[in-house]
């Protein structure tokens, strides 16, 4: 886990590469992946990797109301099904502690996030052509 200031350039490159490879290329969603939130002082980046690259990633944003926003949860296609996202979300919730947390899940993953105590917190909406659902977990 690291803040932006603690990331070395190569690691940040690899984190962005994975995010872009999956969210922009694989999901065919041209959108501005660099949203400015990666560099905020309260943002924490969590990832799993091995020599040669990043295998899975998520970030935790610190919202002004004290809520933690978990986002950009991603696993490299060739590593899916090995429990990497589970490990990252479990660690993220350990980091978040007793603060309330929220995320915007792709709709087909709603059941998966329920395993971690998240519940649907609003209506489904479409973002960049993909159905999403806001979810919240009490602190």
C-alpha positions in Angstrom: 0.0 0.0 0.0 1.3 3.5 -0.8 0.3 7.1 -1.2 1.0 8.7 -4.6 4.1 10.3 -3.1 5.4 6.9 -2.1 5.0 5.3 -5.5 8.1 5.0 -7.7 7.5 5.9 -11.3 7.8 2.3 -12.6 5.1 1.1 -10.2 2.8 3.9 -11.0 3.3 3.2 -14.7 2.4 -0.5 -14.1 -0.7 0.4 -12.1 -2.0 2.6 -14.8 -1.1 0.1 -17.5 -3.3 -2.5 -15.8 -6.2 -0.1 -15.3 -6.0 1.1 -18.9 -5.6 -2.4 -20.3 -8.8 -3.6 -18.6 -11.0 -0.6 -18.2 -10.3 1.2 -21.4 -9.1 -1.5 -23.8 -10.7 -4.8 -22.7 -14.0 -3.2 -21.7 -13.9 -0.9 -24.8 -14.6 2.2 -22.7 -12.7 5.3 -23.8 -12.8 7.5 -20.8 -10.3 9.7 -18.9 -8.6 7.2 -16.7 -6.4 9.9 -15.2 -9.0 11.7 -13.1 -6.7 13.6 -10.7 -7.7 11.5 -7.7 -4.6 9.3 -7.7 -2.4 12.1 -6.5 -4.7 13.3 -3.6 -2.9 13.1 -0.2 -5.6 10.8 1.2 -5.6 8.3 -1.6 -4.1 4.9 -1.0 -3.0 2.5 -3.7 -3.1 -1.2 -3.0 -1.8 -3.8 -5.4 -0.5 -7.3 -5.8 2.4 -8.0 -8.1 5.4 -10.1 -8.9 8.5 -9.5 -10.9 7.4 -8.3 -14.2 4.3 -6.4 -13.3 1.1 -5.7 -11.4 -1.5 -8.5 -11.1 -4.3 -6.7 -9.3 -5.0 -3.3 -8.0 -7.5 -1.0 -6.2 -7.4 2.5 -4.7 -9.1 3.9 -1.6 -10.1 7.6 -1.8 -10.7 9.7 1.3 -13.9 11.7 0.8 -14.5 15.0 2.6 -17.2 13.5 4.8 -14.9 10.8 6.1 -16.3 8.0 3.9 -13.7 5.8 2.1 -14.4 5.2 -1.6 -13.0 2.0 -2.9 -12.5 2.0 -6.7 -10.6 0.9 -9.7 -10.7 -2.8 -8.5 -9.0 -4.7 -11.3 -7.3 -8.0 -11.9 -5.2 -8.9 -14.9 -7.2 -11.2 -17.3 -4.6 -14.0 -17.0 -4.8 -13.9 -13.1 -8.6 -13.9 -12.7 -10.2 -16.7 -10.6 -7.2 -16.9 -8.1 -8.7 -14.8 -5.3 -6.6 -11.7 -5.9 -9.5 -9.3 -5.8 -10.7 -11.0 -2.6 -7.3 -10.4 -1.0 -7.3 -6.7 -2.1 -10.8 -5.9 -0.9 -10.2 -7.7 2.4 -7.0 -5.6 2.9 -8.8 -2.4 1.8 -11.5 -3.0 4.4 -8.9 -3.6 7.0 -7.3 -0.2 6.1 -10.7 1.5 6.1 -11.5 0.1 9.5 -14.7 1.4 11.1 -15.2 4.2 8.6 -18.2 3.9 6.3 -17.2 2.9 2.7 -18.8 3.0 -0.6 -18.1 1.9 -4.2 -19.8 1.9 -7.6 -19.9 -1.7 -8.6 -20.4 -3.0 -12.1 -23.9 -4.4 -11.8 -22.8 -8.0 -12.5 -20.5 -7.9 -9.4 -23.2 -6.7 -6.9 -23.5 -10.2 -5.3 -19.7 -10.5 -5.0 -19.5 -7.1 -3.1 -22.4 -8.2 -0.8 -20.0 -10.8 0.6 -18.0 -7.9 2.2 -21.1 -6.2 3.8 -21.9 -3.8 0.9 -25.5 -3.2 0.1 -27.1 -1.4 -2.8 -27.5 2.3 -2.0 -29.3 3.6 -5.1 -30.6 2.8 -8.5 -28.6 1.2 -11.3 -27.1 3.6 -13.8 -25.0 3.4 -16.9 -21.5 4.8 -16.9 -19.4 4.6 -20.0 -21.7 2.0 -21.5 -21.5 -0.3 -18.5 -24.3 -0.8 -15.9 -23.2 0.2 -12.3 -24.8 0.2 -8.9 -23.8 2.4 -6.0 -23.1 0.3 -2.9 -22.4 1.3 0.7 -21.0 -0.5 3.8 -21.6 1.1 7.2 -18.7 1.9 9.5 
